[in-house]
């Protein structure tokens, strides 16, 4: 995966930010996947804290980005009975990777009917009325695909025990509602967390 961290504000602040819900109530396609250590029961941990500097808190990111992720993840962890502590059992890290991609679509335009005796020959290839086959069209669309990684690390063993990843296509609208999109993305990722919140599945 190619990381793009030296791009304009849109790329370094939000492109890299991850946002699962667009404004105006429209939700882009956000794919979530998770992985965990099969030999670890996450329910055995009681306390957590964040890395002193998470992956999204470097010079290429907005200061607000880290604050939003910390607040959103704390809300999810606290609701599940975890307590933030200076001597945590779990450490949380958030990082983002972005990759430029190209989507190529090729399609056939609809057939267009010709005049009487159209096509080729007396009756053409469509009978006496004939029709002309549509042209082939190709469109090329460039876009940025971002991946947001939320990692939980066993502070004693220094190994990752759980990871949630949100993958989505970056849009300009995401920059307008940074806080809301961060919260909605974290919520979506934690919907697959092994320790459910009260009332959750």
Order of alpha helices (4+ residues) and beta strands (2+ residues): beta-beta-alpha-beta-beta-beta-beta-beta-beta-alpha
